[in-house]
Amino acid sequence: MLHVISLNDKLNEEFSKLFKDYYEELGCGDDCRHLLDEYVLPDYLAGLISIEIIEDEGAPAGFVIYQIDGIENEWNLKEGFGDVREIYVAPDYRRKGLGKLLLCTAEFKLKEKGAQKSYCLPYEEAVPFFTACGYNKTETYNDELDCFVYEKPSLDNCCKK
């Protein structure tokens, strides 16, 4: 059985491992522990970002990190938009709909918080996933992350085009 659960103290260790696996898979040279301790977890505790974990039969299988862009956030590309910052499903759990369930959860919660649209900055391999979920490539290019911005024009029907 699948469960999507907001990050809590009980899941912190599992989330940290998933996040480390995610960054290793991306080939990021950043110090993952430093990113977690100095940015991700403090932003979560301050309520600037939200983190959901998906479990399959009690085993952590992935996560999504999202926020509503606002001036209080260090990362504020499109004020008032929902921002799907990171989404990851562990390799053993891919192609089973878990990523779509995580994205739909994030979109639903962003809409609950007042966002009408959302965007993401996907790495090249994730573009087909986001376009299949209704995100469209814009003309805006993000030099820092070396990718185009993709937008979902409406959160009225989560996870639908």
Salt bridges, closest charged atoms under 4 A:
ASP21 OD2 - LYS17 NZ 3.00
GLU24 OE2 - LYS20 NZ 2.61
GLU25 OE1 - ARG94 NH2 2.75
ASP37 OD1 - ARG33 NH2 2.90
GLU52 OE2 - LYS109 NZ 3.31
GLU107 OE1 - LYS152 NZ 3.03
GLU151 OE2 - LYS78 NZ 2.84
ASP156 OD1 - LYS111 NZ 2.93
